[in-house]
Amino acid sequence: MNDTLDKLVVFLAKRDGIDKLVKTFQYVSKLVHWHVESTHPDFADRAKKWEVASGLSRKAFRSGRFLTGFNALRRNPGSSPTFQLLAVLANAGEMVYFFFDHFLWLSRIGVIDARLAKRMSYTSAFGEAFGYVFFIITDFILINEGLKMQKKLILQSEVSKDSKSTVEVETKEKSLKKIKEDRVMRLMGMSANFADLIIALAEIEPNPFCNHAVTLGISGLVSAWAGWYRNWPS
């Protein structure tokens, strides 16, 4: 699939694809609101409405998303006890995040008591932050293992440079390419998770840095664009 438009259509057909697009709208509008709030209040109000509408839309798109983590544990719990534990902790946090996000959405649109919104928001953000910490740890370990394997393959290539067959050379080149591609994807994942962790911390423990509109805006865009990269069709 080499056509960019074809790739865009496939990407936007995925739930993650449309979520990343609307997330871009949400955090661009947040930055616009911050930038023009004092100079163009009418335009700032429109940007704020766009931000709120985008945020609520994303919550609707994520209906049932908490089942993804459960299914991930059921289908691929991990290759070792360490990764199994990390997978349970990471996916448990993410399941809490998406599950309570349903109630946050319902409270904000007025279906259930609006007074529950603050509590649901805190619980959802806590689960999100908890899960992302372990997703980041998992990716860090796997990147480190990939670097060790890459070093090993390069060393083997140098030692047996003259005695290798064409097939062996091609196999090792493919392995090295796969390791590098996996590392890039995991770095994108770590970037997205770290950015979302900052957004979650703004809800859990409000502070001037995490809660600043620029910090939240940039974090949201980093997360969205890293997600675009990871989910873009090959």
C-alpha positions in Angstrom: 0.0 0.0 0.0 1.9 3.0 -1.3 -0.9 5.5 -1.9 -1.0 8.1 0.9 -4.8 8.7 0.6 -5.4 4.9 0.8 -3.3 4.8 3.9 -5.2 7.7 5.4 -8.6 6.1 4.7 -7.5 2.8 6.3 -6.0 4.7 9.3 -9.2 6.7 9.9 -11.3 3.6 9.6 -9.6 2.4 12.8 -10.9 3.5 16.2 -7.4 4.5 17.2 -7.0 6.5 14.0 -10.1 8.7 14.5 -9.2 9.0 18.2 -5.8 10.4 17.3 -7.3 12.8 14.8 -9.9 14.2 17.3 -7.2 14.3 20.0 -5.2 16.6 17.7 -8.3 18.8 17.3 -8.7 18.8 21.1 -5.2 19.9 22.0 -4.7 22.3 19.1 -7.9 24.1 20.2 -6.5 24.1 23.8 -3.4 25.9 22.6 -5.4 28.3 20.5 -7.6 29.2 23.4 -4.6 29.9 25.6 -3.0 32.0 22.9 -6.0 34.3 22.1 -7.8 34.2 25.4 -6.8 37.8 26.4 -6.8 39.4 22.9 -9.8 37.7 21.2 -12.2 36.4 23.8 -14.9 35.5 21.3 -12.5 33.4 19.2 -11.1 31.9 22.4 -14.6 30.9 23.5 -15.1 29.1 20.1 -11.8 27.3 20.6 -12.8 26.2 24.1 -16.1 24.8 22.8 -14.1 22.9 20.1 -11.8 21.5 22.8 -14.7 20.4 25.0 -16.6 18.8 22.1 -13.5 17.0 21.0 -12.8 15.6 24.5 -16.4 14.4 24.8 -16.4 12.8 21.3 -13.2 10.9 22.2 -14.8 9.5 25.3 -17.8 8.3 23.2 -15.4 6.6 20.7 -13.7 4.8 23.5 -16.9 2.9 24.6 -15.9 -0.6 25.5 -12.2 0.1 25.1 -11.5 -1.4 28.5 -12.0 -4.8 27.1 -8.9 -4.4 24.9 -6.6 -4.7 27.9 -8.5 -7.8 29.2 -8.2 -9.4 25.8 -4.5 -8.6 25.5 -3.9 -10.4 28.8 -6.0 -13.3 27.7 -4.3 -13.7 24.3 -0.7 -12.6 25.1 0.1 -12.5 28.8 3.9 -12.2 28.3 6.9 -14.3 27.5 8.3 -14.5 31.0 7.1 -14.0 34.6 8.5 -10.5 34.6 6.7 -9.5 31.4 3.5 -11.2 32.6 3.6 -9.2 35.8 4.2 -6.0 33.9 1.4 -6.8 31.5 -1.0 -7.4 34.3 -0.1 -4.1 36.1 -0.1 -2.1 32.9 -3.3 -3.4 31.4 -5.1 -3.4 34.8 -4.3 0.4 35.1 -5.5 1.0 31.5 -8.7 -1.0 32.1 -9.5 1.1 35.2 -8.8 4.2 33.1 -11.2 3.3 30.2 -13.9 1.8 32.4 -14.3 4.8 34.7 -13.9 7.1 31.7 -17.4 5.9 30.6 -18.9 7.3 33.8 -17.0 10.5 33.5 -18.4 10.9 30.0 -22.0 10.2 31.2 -21.7 12.6 34.1 -20.4 15.4 31.8 -23.2 15.0 29.3 -25.8 15.0 32.1 -26.9 11.3 31.9 -25.8 10.7 35.5 -25.2 13.0 38.4 -22.7 15.8 37.3 -21.2 15.8 40.8 -19.7 12.4 40.1 -17.5 13.9 37.4 -14.7 14.9 39.7 -14.4 11.5 41.4 -14.7 9.6 38.1 -12.0 11.9 36.5 -9.6 11.3 39.4 -10.1 7.5 39.4 -9.8 7.3 35.6 -6.6 9.4 35.6 -5.1 7.4 38.4 -5.6 4.2 36.5 -4.2 5.8 33.4 -1.0 7.0 35.1 -0.6 3.7 36.9 -0.8 1.7 33.7 1.4 4.0 31.6 4.2 3.7 34.2 4.4 -0.1 33.6 3.9 0.3 29.8 6.9 2.6 29.8 9.0 0.2 31.9 8.1 -2.7 29.6 9.1 -0.8 26.5 12.4 0.3 28.1 13.3 -3.3 29.0 12.4 -4.5 25.5 14.4 -1.7 23.8 17.4 -2.6 26.0 17.1 -6.3 25.0 16.9 -5.2 21.4 20.1 -3.2 21.6 21.9 -6.2 23.1 20.6 -8.5 20.3 21.6 -5.9 17.7 25.1 -5.7 19.2 25.3 -9.5 19.2 24.3 -9.8 15.6 26.8 -7.1 14.5 29.6 -8.8 16.4 28.7 -12.2 14.8 28.7 -10.5 11.3 32.2 -9.1 11.9 33.6 -12.3 13.2 32.3 -14.5 10.3 32.5 -11.9 7.6 34.4 -14.0 5.1 32.6 -17.3 5.7 29.0 -16.2 5.6 26.6 -17.2 2.8 24.3 -14.8 1.0 21.3 -16.2 2.8 22.9 -15.7 6.2 23.8 -12.1 5.4 20.2 -11.4 4.2 18.8 -13.1 7.3 20.9 -11.0 9.7 20.1 -7.8 7.8 16.4 -8.5 8.1 16.8 -9.2 11.8 18.7 -6.0 12.3 16.1 -4.0 10.4 13.3 -5.6 12.4 15.1 -4.7 15.7 15.5 -1.1 14.6 11.9 -0.8 13.5 10.7 -2.3 16.7 12.9 0.2 18.7 11.4 3.2 16.8 7.9 2.0 17.5 8.6 1.5 21.2 10.2 4.9 21.4 7.1 6.3 19.9 5.0 4.4 22.4 7.1 5.6 25.3 6.8 9.2 24.1 3.0 8.9 23.8 2.7 7.2 27.2 5.0 9.7 28.9 3.0 12.6 27.4 -0.3 11.0 28.6 1.3 10.5 32.0 1.8 14.2 32.3 -1.8 14.9 31.4 -3.0 12.3 34.0 -0.8 13.8 36.7 -2.4 17.2 36.0 -5.7 15.6 37.2 -4.3 13.5 40.0 -1.9 16.1 41.5 -2.5 19.6 40.1 0.6 21.7 39.8 1.7 24.8 37.8 3.8 22.8 35.3 1.5 19.9 34.4 -1.6 22.0 34.5 -0.3 24.8 32.3 -2.2 25.0 29.0 1.1 24.9 27.0 2.3 21.8 28.8 -1.1 20.0 28.3 -1.3 21.1 24.7 2.1 20.0 23.7 1.7 16.7 25.7 -1.6 16.0 24.0 -0.1 16.7 20.5 3.0 14.5 21.2 0.7 11.7 22.3 -1.6 12.1 19.3 1.2 12.3 16.7 3.2 9.4 18.2 0.0 7.4 17.9 -0.4 8.5 14.3 3.1 7.2 13.6 2.5 3.9 15.4 -0.9 3.1 13.8 -0.1 4.4 10.3 -0.6 1.6 7.8 2.6 0.1 6.3 
